[in-house]
Amino acid sequence: MTINNQPSTINSQAIVIQLSLRAFVCGLIGVLPIIGLVPGLYALFCSMRINRRYAGEWNPAVGYLSWGTALAVLGLGITAVGIPAAILSLELYRL
């Protein structure tokens, strides 16, 4: 939507805020091992999309975006370390 040949920044700001909050919620869910694998990946996807597409936009929800990204990375790390550790502990228990 343009007014006086100027691009609408209100719509893009709303999208940035919405994606930031979505990344935060998915990052929170992403902390859960195994269950949070897909939401954690989606939170990282949202973060990359915001950083690439809306780099110059003012984002009042930047705190939510950074926390969502950090929680998603933490959850993916827990899953990546936790699954092999659980398998290894089950194998050692069988011995």
mmCIF file as gemmi writes it, N, C-alpha and C atoms, coordinates in Angstrom:
data_model
loop_
_atom_site.group_PDB
_atom_site.id
_atom_site.type_symbol
_atom_site.label_atom_id
_atom_site.label_alt_id
_atom_site.label_comp_id
_atom_site.label_asym_id
_atom_site.label_entity_id
_atom_site.label_seq_id
_atom_site.pdbx_PDB_ins_code
_atom_site.Cartn_x
_atom_site.Cartn_y
_atom_site.Cartn_z
_atom_site.occupancy
_atom_site.B_iso_or_equiv
_atom_site.pdbx_formal_charge
_atom_site.auth_seq_id
_atom_site.auth_asym_id
_atom_site.pdbx_PDB_model_num
ATOM 1 N N . MET Axp A 1 ? 0.838 -1.165 0 1 0 ? 1 A 1
ATOM 2 C CA . MET Axp A 1 ? 0 0 0 1 0 ? 1 A 1
ATOM 3 C C . MET Axp A 1 ? 0.89 1.237 0 1 0 ? 1 A 1
ATOM 4 N N . THR Axp A 2 ? 0.719 2.103 -0.95 1 0 ? 2 A 1
ATOM 5 C CA . THR Axp A 2 ? 1.544 3.294 -1.037 1 0 ? 2 A 1
ATOM 6 C C . THR Axp A 2 ? 0.687 4.543 -0.937 1 0 ? 2 A 1
ATOM 7 N N . ILE Axp A 3 ? 1.229 5.527 -0.279 1 0 ? 3 A 1
ATOM 8 C CA . ILE Axp A 3 ? 0.608 6.836 -0.18 1 0 ? 3 A 1
ATOM 9 C C . ILE Axp A 3 ? 1.671 7.852 -0.603 1 0 ? 3 A 1
ATOM 10 N N . ASN Axp A 4 ? 1.358 8.655 -1.566 1 0 ? 4 A 1
ATOM 11 C CA . ASN Axp A 4 ? 2.283 9.648 -2.092 1 0 ? 4 A 1
ATOM 12 C C . ASN Axp A 4 ? 3.58 9.01 -2.593 1 0 ? 4 A 1
ATOM 13 N N . ASN Axp A 5 ? 3.471 7.867 -3.232 1 0 ? 5 A 1
ATOM 14 C CA . ASN Axp A 5 ? 4.605 7.14 -3.807 1 0 ? 5 A 1
ATOM 15 C C . ASN Axp A 5 ? 5.653 6.738 -2.771 1 0 ? 5 A 1
ATOM 16 N N . GLN Axp A 6 ? 5.274 6.596 -1.514 1 0 ? 6 A 1
ATOM 17 C CA . GLN Axp A 6 ? 6.176 6.136 -0.481 1 0 ? 6 A 1
ATOM 18 C C . GLN Axp A 6 ? 5.733 4.749 -0.043 1 0 ? 6 A 1
ATOM 19 N N . PRO Axp A 7 ? 6.668 3.804 0.053 1 0 ? 7 A 1
ATOM 20 C CA . PRO Axp A 7 ? 6.278 2.464 0.478 1 0 ? 7 A 1
ATOM 21 C C . PRO Axp A 7 ? 5.784 2.464 1.922 1 0 ? 7 A 1
ATOM 22 N N . SER Axp A 8 ? 4.845 1.608 2.169 1 0 ? 8 A 1
ATOM 23 C CA . SER Axp A 8 ? 4.267 1.516 3.504 1 0 ? 8 A 1
ATOM 24 C C . SER Axp A 8 ? 5.223 0.778 4.43 1 0 ? 8 A 1
ATOM 25 N N . THR Axp A 9 ? 5.652 1.441 5.468 1 0 ? 9 A 1
ATOM 26 C CA . THR Axp A 9 ? 6.536 0.801 6.436 1 0 ? 9 A 1
ATOM 27 C C . THR Axp A 9 ? 5.748 0.215 7.596 1 0 ? 9 A 1
ATOM 28 N N . ILE Axp A 10 ? 4.497 0.611 7.721 1 0 ? 10 A 1
ATOM 29 C CA . ILE Axp A 10 ? 3.677 0.096 8.816 1 0 ? 10 A 1
ATOM 30 C C . ILE Axp A 10 ? 3.457 -1.396 8.644 1 0 ? 10 A 1
ATOM 31 N N . ASN Axp A 11 ? 3.177 -1.825 7.429 1 0 ? 11 A 1
ATOM 32 C CA . ASN Axp A 11 ? 2.96 -3.242 7.174 1 0 ? 11 A 1
ATOM 33 C C . ASN Axp A 11 ? 4.235 -4.038 7.411 1 0 ? 11 A 1
ATOM 34 N N . SER Axp A 12 ? 5.377 -3.546 6.971 1 0 ? 12 A 1
ATOM 35 C CA . SER Axp A 12 ? 6.619 -4.279 7.167 1 0 ? 12 A 1
ATOM 36 C C . SER Axp A 12 ? 7.025 -4.298 8.639 1 0 ? 12 A 1
ATOM 37 N N . GLN Axp A 13 ? 6.732 -3.229 9.372 1 0 ? 13 A 1
ATOM 38 C CA . GLN Axp A 13 ? 7.023 -3.229 10.802 1 0 ? 13 A 1
ATOM 39 C C . GLN Axp A 13 ? 6.152 -4.233 11.536 1 0 ? 13 A 1
ATOM 40 N N . ALA Axp A 14 ? 4.904 -4.35 11.125 1 0 ? 14 A 1
ATOM 41 C CA . ALA Axp A 14 ? 4.015 -5.336 11.736 1 0 ? 14 A 1
ATOM 42 C C . ALA Axp A 14 ? 4.509 -6.751 11.461 1 0 ? 14 A 1
ATOM 43 N N . ILE Axp A 15 ? 5.001 -6.976 10.252 1 0 ? 15 A 1
ATOM 44 C CA . ILE Axp A 15 ? 5.528 -8.3 9.912 1 0 ? 15 A 1
ATOM 45 C C . ILE Axp A 15 ? 6.767 -8.614 10.736 1 0 ? 15 A 1
ATOM 46 N N . VAL Axp A 16 ? 7.643 -7.628 10.906 1 0 ? 16 A 1
ATOM 47 C CA . VAL Axp A 16 ? 8.861 -7.826 11.698 1 0 ? 16 A 1
ATOM 48 C C . VAL Axp A 16 ? 8.508 -8.157 13.142 1 0 ? 16 A 1
ATOM 49 N N . ILE Axp A 17 ? 7.57 -7.433 13.714 1 0 ? 17 A 1
ATOM 50 C CA . ILE Axp A 17 ? 7.161 -7.696 15.098 1 0 ? 17 A 1
ATOM 51 C C . ILE Axp A 17 ? 6.52 -9.067 15.218 1 0 ? 17 A 1
ATOM 52 N N . GLN Axp A 18 ? 5.658 -9.406 14.266 1 0 ? 18 A 1
ATOM 53 C CA . GLN Axp A 18 ? 4.99 -10.706 14.296 1 0 ? 18 A 1
ATOM 54 C C . GLN Axp A 18 ? 5.999 -11.847 14.18 1 0 ? 18 A 1
ATOM 55 N N . LEU Axp A 19 ? 6.954 -11.736 13.272 1 0 ? 19 A 1
ATOM 56 C CA . LEU Axp A 19 ? 7.963 -12.786 13.116 1 0 ? 19 A 1
ATOM 57 C C . LEU Axp A 19 ? 8.874 -12.874 14.338 1 0 ? 19 A 1
ATOM 58 N N . SER Axp A 20 ? 9.171 -11.749 14.964 1 0 ? 20 A 1
ATOM 59 C CA . SER Axp A 20 ? 10.001 -11.757 16.168 1 0 ? 20 A 1
ATOM 60 C C . SER Axp A 20 ? 9.305 -12.472 17.313 1 0 ? 20 A 1
ATOM 61 N N . LEU Axp A 21 ? 8.028 -12.188 17.491 1 0 ? 21 A 1
ATOM 62 C CA . LEU Axp A 21 ? 7.274 -12.867 18.551 1 0 ? 21 A 1
ATOM 63 C C . LEU Axp A 21 ? 7.091 -14.348 18.244 1 0 ? 21 A 1
ATOM 64 N N . ARG Axp A 22 ? 6.898 -14.67 16.974 1 0 ? 22 A 1
ATOM 65 C CA . ARG Axp A 22 ? 6.783 -16.069 16.567 1 0 ? 22 A 1
ATOM 66 C C . ARG Axp A 22 ? 8.096 -16.81 16.825 1 0 ? 22 A 1
ATOM 67 N N . ALA Axp A 23 ? 9.217 -16.16 16.551 1 0 ? 23 A 1
ATOM 68 C CA . ALA Axp A 23 ? 10.524 -16.769 16.814 1 0 ? 23 A 1
ATOM 69 C C . ALA Axp A 23 ? 10.725 -16.995 18.306 1 0 ? 23 A 1
ATOM 70 N N . PHE Axp A 24 ? 10.242 -16.061 19.132 1 0 ? 24 A 1
ATOM 71 C CA . PHE Axp A 24 ? 10.37 -16.224 20.579 1 0 ? 24 A 1
ATOM 72 C C . PHE Axp A 24 ? 9.568 -17.419 21.085 1 0 ? 24 A 1
ATOM 73 N N . VAL Axp A 25 ? 8.322 -17.519 20.654 1 0 ? 25 A 1
ATOM 74 C CA . VAL Axp A 25 ? 7.473 -18.626 21.099 1 0 ? 25 A 1
ATOM 75 C C . VAL Axp A 25 ? 8.035 -19.963 20.623 1 0 ? 25 A 1
ATOM 76 N N . CYS Axp A 26 ? 8.451 -20.014 19.373 1 0 ? 26 A 1
ATOM 77 C CA . CYS Axp A 26 ? 9.023 -21.261 18.847 1 0 ? 26 A 1
ATOM 78 C C . CYS Axp A 26 ? 10.349 -21.58 19.523 1 0 ? 26 A 1
ATOM 79 N N . GLY Axp A 27 ? 11.108 -20.556 19.897 1 0 ? 27 A 1
ATOM 80 C CA . GLY Axp A 27 ? 12.345 -20.778 20.638 1 0 ? 27 A 1
ATOM 81 C C . GLY Axp A 27 ? 12.078 -21.334 22.024 1 0 ? 27 A 1
ATOM 82 N N . LEU Axp A 28 ? 11.02 -20.852 22.669 1 0 ? 28 A 1
ATOM 83 C CA . LEU Axp A 28 ? 10.643 -21.404 23.974 1 0 ? 28 A 1
ATOM 84 C C . LEU Axp A 28 ? 10.281 -22.881 23.866 1 0 ? 28 A 1
ATOM 85 N N . ILE Axp A 29 ? 9.5 -23.216 22.865 1 0 ? 29 A 1
ATOM 86 C CA . ILE Axp A 29 ? 9.133 -24.61 22.662 1 0 ? 29 A 1
ATOM 87 C C . ILE Axp A 29 ? 10.356 -25.409 22.229 1 0 ? 29 A 1
ATOM 88 N N . GLY Axp A 30 ? 11.259 -24.759 21.508 1 0 ? 30 A 1
ATOM 89 C CA . GLY Axp A 30 ? 12.453 -25.425 21.013 1 0 ? 30 A 1
ATOM 90 C C . GLY Axp A 30 ? 13.404 -25.88 22.093 1 0 ? 30 A 1
ATOM 91 N N . VAL Axp A 31 ? 13.276 -25.376 23.307 1 0 ? 31 A 1
ATOM 92 C CA . VAL Axp A 31 ? 14.148 -25.815 24.399 1 0 ? 31 A 1
ATOM 93 C C . VAL Axp A 31 ? 13.839 -27.255 24.796 1 0 ? 31 A 1
ATOM 94 N N . LEU Axp A 32 ? 12.624 -27.711 24.558 1 0 ? 32 A 1
ATOM 95 C CA . LEU Axp A 32 ? 12.256 -29.078 24.913 1 0 ? 32 A 1
ATOM 96 C C . LEU Axp A 32 ? 13.007 -30.063 24.017 1 0 ? 32 A 1
ATOM 97 N N . PRO Axp A 33 ? 13.672 -31.032 24.612 1 0 ? 33 A 1
ATOM 98 C CA . PRO Axp A 33 ? 14.404 -32.001 23.799 1 0 ? 33 A 1
ATOM 99 C C . PRO Axp A 33 ? 13.453 -32.804 22.906 1 0 ? 33 A 1
ATOM 100 N N . ILE Axp A 34 ? 13.873 -33.101 21.745 1 0 ? 34 A 1
ATOM 101 C CA . ILE Axp A 34 ? 13.207 -33.879 20.697 1 0 ? 34 A 1
ATOM 102 C C . ILE Axp A 34 ? 11.919 -33.201 20.224 1 0 ? 34 A 1
ATOM 103 N N . ILE Axp A 35 ? 11.002 -32.884 21.131 1 0 ? 35 A 1
ATOM 104 C CA . ILE Axp A 35 ? 9.726 -32.264 20.762 1 0 ? 35 A 1
ATOM 105 C C . ILE Axp A 35 ? 9.963 -30.893 20.135 1 0 ? 35 A 1
ATOM 106 N N . GLY Axp A 36 ? 10.95 -30.186 20.611 1 0 ? 36 A 1
ATOM 107 C CA . GLY Axp A 36 ? 11.201 -28.84 20.148 1 0 ? 36 A 1
ATOM 108 C C . GLY Axp A 36 ? 12.117 -28.73 18.946 1 0 ? 36 A 1
ATOM 109 N N . LEU Axp A 37 ? 12.387 -29.837 18.282 1 0 ? 37 A 1
ATOM 110 C CA . LEU Axp A 37 ? 13.303 -29.806 17.141 1 0 ? 37 A 1
ATOM 111 C C . LEU Axp A 37 ? 12.759 -28.95 16.003 1 0 ? 37 A 1
ATOM 112 N N . VAL Axp A 38 ? 11.544 -29.2 15.585 1 0 ? 38 A 1
ATOM 113 C CA . VAL Axp A 38 ? 10.952 -28.448 14.475 1 0 ? 38 A 1
ATOM 114 C C . VAL Axp A 38 ? 10.684 -26.989 14.865 1 0 ? 38 A 1
ATOM 115 N N . PRO Axp A 39 ? 10.087 -26.704 16.03 1 0 ? 39 A 1
ATOM 116 C CA . PRO Axp A 39 ? 9.916 -25.29 16.395 1 0 ? 39 A 1
ATOM 117 C C . PRO Axp A 39 ? 11.243 -24.543 16.545 1 0 ? 39 A 1
ATOM 118 N N . GLY Axp A 40 ? 12.264 -25.218 17.037 1 0 ? 40 A 1
ATOM 119 C CA . GLY Axp A 40 ? 13.572 -24.58 17.157 1 0 ? 40 A 1
ATOM 120 C C . GLY Axp A 40 ? 14.149 -24.225 15.8 1 0 ? 40 A 1
ATOM 121 N N . LEU Axp A 41 ? 14.014 -25.127 14.854 1 0 ? 41 A 1
ATOM 122 C CA . LEU Axp A 41 ? 14.484 -24.839 13.498 1 0 ? 41 A 1
ATOM 123 C C . LEU Axp A 41 ? 13.682 -23.709 12.87 1 0 ? 41 A 1
ATOM 124 N N . TYR Axp A 42 ? 12.383 -23.676 13.137 1 0 ? 42 A 1
ATOM 125 C CA . TYR Axp A 42 ? 11.545 -22.607 12.6 1 0 ? 42 A 1
ATOM 126 C C . TYR Axp A 42 ? 11.917 -21.261 13.22 1 0 ? 42 A 1
ATOM 127 N N . ALA Axp A 43 ? 12.254 -21.252 14.508 1 0 ? 43 A 1
ATOM 128 C CA . ALA Axp A 43 ? 12.675 -20.007 15.154 1 0 ? 43 A 1
ATOM 129 C C . ALA Axp A 43 ? 13.95 -19.47 14.506 1 0 ? 43 A 1
ATOM 130 N N . LEU Axp A 44 ? 14.878 -20.36 14.191 1 0 ? 44 A 1
ATOM 131 C CA . LEU Axp A 44 ? 16.095 -19.927 13.508 1 0 ? 44 A 1
ATOM 132 C C . LEU Axp A 44 ? 15.785 -19.43 12.099 1 0 ? 44 A 1
ATOM 133 N N . PHE Axp A 45 ? 14.843 -20.078 11.42 1 0 ? 45 A 1
ATOM 134 C CA . PHE Axp A 45 ? 14.435 -19.64 10.094 1 0 ? 45 A 1
ATOM 135 C C . PHE Axp A 45 ? 13.832 -18.236 10.159 1 0 ? 45 A 1
ATOM 136 N N . CYS Axp A 46 ? 12.975 -17.979 11.147 1 0 ? 46 A 1
ATOM 137 C CA . CYS Axp A 46 ? 12.375 -16.647 11.309 1 0 ? 46 A 1
ATOM 138 C C . CYS Axp A 46 ? 13.451 -15.602 11.582 1 0 ? 46 A 1
ATOM 139 N N . SER Axp A 47 ? 14.405 -15.947 12.413 1 0 ? 47 A 1
ATOM 140 C CA . SER Axp A 47 ? 15.481 -15.02 12.732 1 0 ? 47 A 1
ATOM 141 C C . SER Axp A 47 ? 16.309 -14.678 11.496 1 0 ? 47 A 1
ATOM 142 N N . MET Axp A 48 ? 16.656 -15.683 10.726 1 0 ? 48 A 1
ATOM 143 C CA . MET Axp A 48 ? 17.426 -15.429 9.507 1 0 ? 48 A 1
ATOM 144 C C . MET Axp A 48 ? 16.618 -14.615 8.507 1 0 ? 48 A 1
ATOM 145 N N . ARG Axp A 49 ? 15.322 -14.885 8.415 1 0 ? 49 A 1
ATOM 146 C CA . ARG Axp A 49 ? 14.461 -14.155 7.489 1 0 ? 49 A 1
ATOM 147 C C . ARG Axp A 49 ? 14.386 -12.676 7.872 1 0 ? 49 A 1
ATOM 148 N N . ILE Axp A 50 ? 14.251 -12.398 9.15 1 0 ? 50 A 1
ATOM 149 C CA . ILE Axp A 50 ? 14.195 -11.013 9.601 1 0 ? 50 A 1
ATOM 150 C C . ILE Axp A 50 ? 15.522 -10.315 9.338 1 0 ? 50 A 1
ATOM 151 N N . ASN Axp A 51 ? 16.621 -10.978 9.67 1 0 ? 51 A 1
ATOM 152 C CA . ASN Axp A 51 ? 17.928 -10.354 9.497 1 0 ? 51 A 1
ATOM 153 C C . ASN Axp A 51 ? 18.265 -10.115 8.029 1 0 ? 51 A 1
ATOM 154 N N . ARG Axp A 52 ? 17.775 -10.965 7.147 1 0 ? 52 A 1
ATOM 155 C CA . ARG Axp A 52 ? 18.074 -10.829 5.726 1 0 ? 52 A 1
ATOM 156 C C . ARG Axp A 52 ? 17.124 -9.846 5.042 1 0 ? 52 A 1
ATOM 157 N N . ARG Axp A 53 ? 15.842 -10.018 5.259 1 0 ? 53 A 1
ATOM 158 C CA . ARG Axp A 53 ? 14.852 -9.256 4.506 1 0 ? 53 A 1
ATOM 159 C C . ARG Axp A 53 ? 14.543 -7.891 5.112 1 0 ? 53 A 1
ATOM 160 N N . TYR Axp A 54 ? 14.568 -7.789 6.431 1 0 ? 54 A 1
ATOM 161 C CA . TYR Axp A 54 ? 14.178 -6.543 7.092 1 0 ? 54 A 1
ATOM 162 C C . TYR Axp A 54 ? 15.344 -5.973 7.893 1 0 ? 54 A 1
ATOM 163 N N . ALA Axp A 55 ? 16.511 -5.931 7.3 1 0 ? 55 A 1
ATOM 164 C CA . ALA Axp A 55 ? 17.717 -5.498 8.013 1 0 ? 55 A 1
ATOM 165 C C . ALA Axp A 55 ? 17.645 -4.037 8.446 1 0 ? 55 A 1
ATOM 166 N N . GLY Axp A 56 ? 17.058 -3.178 7.653 1 0 ? 56 A 1
ATOM 167 C CA . GLY Axp A 56 ? 17.023 -1.763 7.975 1 0 ? 56 A 1
ATOM 168 C C . GLY Axp A 56 ? 15.805 -1.315 8.764 1 0 ? 56 A 1
ATOM 169 N N . GLU Axp A 57 ? 14.895 -2.225 9.044 1 0 ? 57 A 1
ATOM 170 C CA . GLU Axp A 57 ? 13.659 -1.862 9.745 1 0 ? 57 A 1
ATOM 171 C C . GLU Axp A 57 ? 13.898 -1.742 11.249 1 0 ? 57 A 1
ATOM 172 N N . TRP Axp A 58 ? 13.194 -0.817 11.855 1 0 ? 58 A 1
ATOM 173 C CA . TRP Axp A 58 ? 13.213 -0.69 13.297 1 0 ? 58 A 1
ATOM 174 C C . TRP Axp A 58 ? 12.369 -1.816 13.878 1 0 ? 58 A 1
ATOM 175 N N . ASN Axp A 59 ? 12.929 -2.544 14.825 1 0 ? 59 A 1
ATOM 176 C CA . ASN Axp A 59 ? 12.241 -3.689 15.408 1 0 ? 59 A 1
ATOM 177 C C . ASN Axp A 59 ? 12.124 -3.488 16.922 1 0 ? 59 A 1
ATOM 178 N N . PRO Axp A 60 ? 10.944 -3.107 17.41 1 0 ? 60 A 1
ATOM 179 C CA . PRO Axp A 60 ? 10.789 -2.945 18.851 1 0 ? 60 A 1
ATOM 180 C C . PRO Axp A 60 ? 10.797 -4.281 19.599 1 0 ? 60 A 1
ATOM 181 N N . ALA Axp A 61 ? 10.662 -5.373 18.878 1 0 ? 61 A 1
ATOM 182 C CA . ALA Axp A 61 ? 10.657 -6.702 19.499 1 0 ? 61 A 1
ATOM 183 C C . ALA Axp A 61 ? 11.999 -7.409 19.313 1 0 ? 61 A 1
ATOM 184 N N . VAL Axp A 62 ? 13.08 -6.635 19.199 1 0 ? 62 A 1
ATOM 185 C CA . VAL Axp A 62 ? 14.394 -7.235 18.974 1 0 ? 62 A 1
ATOM 186 C C . VAL Axp A 62 ? 14.83 -8.084 20.17 1 0 ? 62 A 1
ATOM 187 N N . GLY Axp A 63 ? 14.39 -7.742 21.355 1 0 ? 63 A 1
ATOM 188 C CA . GLY Axp A 63 ? 14.706 -8.553 22.533 1 0 ? 63 A 1
ATOM 189 C C . GLY Axp A 63 ? 14.079 -9.939 22.444 1 0 ? 63 A 1
ATOM 190 N N . TYR Axp A 64 ? 12.837 -9.971 22.008 1 0 ? 64 A 1
ATOM 191 C CA . TYR Axp A 64 ? 12.167 -11.259 21.823 1 0 ? 64 A 1
ATOM 192 C C . TYR Axp A 64 ? 12.859 -12.083 20.74 1 0 ? 64 A 1
ATOM 193 N N . LEU Axp A 65 ? 13.287 -11.418 19.683 1 0 ? 65 A 1
ATOM 194 C CA . LEU Axp A 65 ? 13.964 -12.119 18.601 1 0 ? 65 A 1
ATOM 195 C C . LEU Axp A 65 ? 15.282 -12.725 19.073 1 0 ? 65 A 1
ATOM 196 N N . SER Axp A 66 ? 16.058 -11.96 19.809 1 0 ? 66 A 1
ATOM 197 C CA . SER Axp A 66 ? 17.344 -12.49 20.27 1 0 ? 66 A 1
ATOM 198 C C . SER Axp A 66 ? 17.163 -13.602 21.296 1 0 ? 66 A 1
ATOM 199 N N . TRP Axp A 67 ? 16.188 -13.464 22.187 1 0 ? 67 A 1
ATOM 200 C CA . TRP Axp A 67 ? 15.917 -14.534 23.145 1 0 ? 67 A 1
ATOM 201 C C . TRP Axp A 67 ? 15.393 -15.789 22.453 1 0 ? 67 A 1
ATOM 202 N N . GLY Axp A 68 ? 14.522 -15.613 21.479 1 0 ? 68 A 1
ATOM 203 C CA . GLY Axp A 68 ? 14.006 -16.759 20.739 1 0 ? 68 A 1
ATOM 204 C C . GLY Axp A 68 ? 15.1 -17.491 19.997 1 0 ? 68 A 1
ATOM 205 N N . THR Axp A 69 ? 16.012 -16.74 19.403 1 0 ? 69 A 1
ATOM 206 C CA . THR Axp A 69 ? 17.128 -17.359 18.698 1 0 ? 69 A 1
ATOM 207 C C . THR Axp A 69 ? 18.041 -18.096 19.667 1 0 ? 69 A 1
ATOM 208 N N . ALA Axp A 70 ? 18.346 -17.472 20.799 1 0 ? 70 A 1
ATOM 209 C CA . ALA Axp A 70 ? 19.218 -18.111 21.789 1 0 ? 70 A 1
ATOM 210 C C . ALA Axp A 70 ? 18.587 -19.375 22.358 1 0 ? 70 A 1
ATOM 211 N N . LEU Axp A 71 ? 17.284 -19.321 22.647 1 0 ? 71 A 1
ATOM 212 C CA . LEU Axp A 71 ? 16.601 -20.504 23.179 1 0 ? 71 A 1
ATOM 213 C C . LEU Axp A 71 ? 16.535 -21.62 22.143 1 0 ? 71 A 1
ATOM 214 N N . ALA Axp A 72 ? 16.354 -21.258 20.881 1 0 ? 72 A 1
ATOM 215 C CA . ALA Axp A 72 ? 16.316 -22.27 19.821 1 0 ? 72 A 1
ATOM 216 C C . ALA Axp A 72 ? 17.672 -22.949 19.678 1 0 ? 72 A 1
ATOM 217 N N . VAL Axp A 73 ? 18.737 -22.166 19.715 1 0 ? 73 A 1
ATOM 218 C CA . VAL Axp A 73 ? 20.082 -22.744 19.618 1 0 ? 73 A 1
ATOM 219 C C . VAL Axp A 73 ? 20.358 -23.629 20.827 1 0 ? 73 A 1
ATOM 220 N N . LEU Axp A 74 ? 19.957 -23.176 22.004 1 0 ? 74 A 1
ATOM 221 C CA . LEU Axp A 74 ? 20.127 -23.983 23.213 1 0 ? 74 A 1
ATOM 222 C C . LEU Axp A 74 ? 19.367 -25.29 23.109 1 0 ? 74 A 1
ATOM 223 N N . GLY Axp A 75 ? 18.12 -25.225 22.654 1 0 ? 75 A 1
ATOM 224 C CA . GLY Axp A 75 ? 17.315 -26.44 22.521 1 0 ? 75 A 1
ATOM 225 C C . GLY Axp A 75 ? 17.867 -27.402 21.493 1 0 ? 75 A 1
ATOM 226 N N . LEU Axp A 76 ? 18.342 -26.873 20.373 1 0 ? 76 A 1
ATOM 227 C CA . LEU Axp A 76 ? 18.944 -27.745 19.37 1 0 ? 76 A 1
ATOM 228 C C . LEU Axp A 76 ? 20.231 -28.371 19.893 1 0 ? 76 A 1
ATOM 229 N N . GLY Axp A 77 ? 20.986 -27.619 20.684 1 0 ? 77 A 1
ATOM 230 C CA . GLY Axp A 77 ? 22.19 -28.187 21.302 1 0 ? 77 A 1
ATOM 231 C C . GLY Axp A 77 ? 21.857 -29.267 22.312 1 0 ? 77 A 1
ATOM 232 N N . ILE Axp A 78 ? 20.827 -29.041 23.112 1 0 ? 78 A 1
ATOM 233 C CA . ILE Axp A 78 ? 20.401 -30.053 24.09 1 0 ? 78 A 1
ATOM 234 C C . ILE Axp A 78 ? 19.959 -31.317 23.37 1 0 ? 78 A 1
ATOM 235 N N . THR Axp A 79 ? 19.213 -31.16 22.288 1 0 ? 79 A 1
ATOM 236 C CA . THR Axp A 79 ? 18.761 -32.322 21.527 1 0 ? 79 A 1
ATOM 237 C C . THR Axp A 79 ? 19.945 -33.044 20.885 1 0 ? 79 A 1
ATOM 238 N N . ALA Axp A 80 ? 20.877 -32.269 20.324 1 0 ? 80 A 1
ATOM 239 C CA . ALA Axp A 80 ? 22.024 -32.874 19.648 1 0 ? 80 A 1
ATOM 240 C C . ALA Axp A 80 ? 22.93 -33.625 20.618 1 0 ? 80 A 1
ATOM 241 N N . VAL Axp A 81 ? 23.034 -33.156 21.843 1 0 ? 81 A 1
ATOM 242 C CA . VAL Axp A 81 ? 23.869 -33.828 22.841 1 0 ? 81 A 1
ATOM 243 C C . VAL Axp A 81 ? 23.063 -34.864 23.607 1 0 ? 81 A 1
ATOM 244 N N . GLY Axp A 82 ? 21.804 -34.583 23.857 1 0 ? 82 A 1
ATOM 245 C CA . GLY Axp A 82 ? 20.984 -35.458 24.694 1 0 ? 82 A 1
ATOM 246 C C . GLY Axp A 82 ? 20.643 -36.786 24.056 1 0 ? 82 A 1
ATOM 247 N N . ILE Axp A 83 ? 20.35 -36.797 22.78 1 0 ? 83 A 1
ATOM 248 C CA . ILE Axp A 83 ? 19.991 -38.057 22.111 1 0 ? 83 A 1
ATOM 249 C C . ILE Axp A 83 ? 21.154 -39.04 22.105 1 0 ? 83 A 1
ATOM 250 N N . PRO Axp A 84 ? 22.356 -38.64 21.666 1 0 ? 84 A 1
ATOM 251 C CA . PRO Axp A 84 ? 23.467 -39.604 21.736 1 0 ? 84 A 1
ATOM 252 C C . PRO Axp A 84 ? 23.809 -40.007 23.17 1 0 ? 84 A 1
ATOM 253 N N . ALA Axp A 85 ? 23.67 -39.077 24.125 1 0 ? 85 A 1
ATOM 254 C CA . ALA Axp A 85 ? 23.949 -39.423 25.516 1 0 ? 85 A 1
ATOM 255 C C . ALA Axp A 85 ? 22.941 -40.449 26.039 1 0 ? 85 A 1
ATOM 256 N N . ALA Axp A 86 ? 21.682 -40.305 25.673 1 0 ? 86 A 1
ATOM 257 C CA . ALA Axp A 86 ? 20.663 -41.271 26.103 1 0 ? 86 A 1
ATOM 258 C C . ALA Axp A 86 ? 20.911 -42.637 25.468 1 0 ? 86 A 1
ATOM 259 N N . ILE Axp A 87 ? 21.263 -42.643 24.206 1 0 ? 87 A 1
ATOM 260 C CA . ILE Axp A 87 ? 21.539 -43.919 23.532 1 0 ? 87 A 1
ATOM 261 C C . ILE Axp A 87 ? 22.762 -44.582 24.149 1 0 ? 87 A 1
ATOM 262 N N . LEU Axp A 88 ? 23.788 -43.804 24.413 1 0 ? 88 A 1
ATOM 263 C CA . LEU Axp A 88 ? 25.003 -44.345 25.017 1 0 ? 88 A 1
ATOM 264 C C . LEU Axp A 88 ? 24.734 -44.882 26.416 1 0 ? 88 A 1
ATOM 265 N N . SER Axp A 89 ? 23.94 -44.173 27.201 1 0 ? 89 A 1
ATOM 266 C CA . SER Axp A 89 ? 23.645 -44.643 28.555 1 0 ? 89 A 1
ATOM 267 C C . SER Axp A 89 ? 22.805 -45.915 28.525 1 0 ? 89 A 1
ATOM 268 N N . LEU Axp A 90 ? 21.89 -46.04 27.535 1 0 ? 90 A 1
ATOM 269 C CA . LEU Axp A 90 ? 21.125 -47.276 27.41 1 0 ? 90 A 1
ATOM 270 C C . LEU Axp A 90 ? 22.022 -48.445 27.022 1 0 ? 90 A 1
ATOM 271 N N . GLU Axp A 91 ? 22.976 -48.196 26.149 1 0 ? 91 A 1
ATOM 272 C CA . GLU Axp A 91 ? 23.917 -49.254 25.754 1 0 ? 91 A 1
ATOM 273 C C . GLU Axp A 91 ? 24.814 -49.658 26.919 1 0 ? 91 A 1
ATOM 274 N N . LEU Axp A 92 ? 25.256 -48.704 27.712 1 0 ? 92 A 1
ATOM 275 C CA . LEU Axp A 92 ? 26.078 -49.021 28.866 1 0 ? 92 A 1
ATOM 276 C C . LEU Axp A 92 ? 25.264 -49.748 29.935 1 0 ? 92 A 1
ATOM 277 N N . TYR Axp A 93 ? 23.984 -49.447 30.039 1 0 ? 93 A 1
ATOM 278 C CA . TYR Axp A 93 ? 23.124 -50.115 31.015 1 0 ? 93 A 1
ATOM 279 C C . TYR Axp A 93 ? 22.929 -51.58 30.637 1 0 ? 93 A 1
ATOM 280 N N . ARG Axp A 94 ? 22.875 -51.865 29.33 1 0 ? 94 A 1
ATOM 281 C CA . ARG Axp A 94 ? 22.726 -53.254 28.897 1 0 ? 94 A 1
ATOM 282 C C . ARG Axp A 94 ? 23.929 -54.108 29.233 1 0 ? 94 A 1
ATOM 283 N N . LEU Axp A 95 ? 25.102 -53.496 29.291 1 0 ? 95 A 1
ATOM 284 C CA . LEU Axp A 95 ? 26.317 -54.241 29.612 1 0 ? 95 A 1
ATOM 285 C C . LEU Axp A 95 ? 26.285 -54.615 31.059 1 0 ? 95 A 1
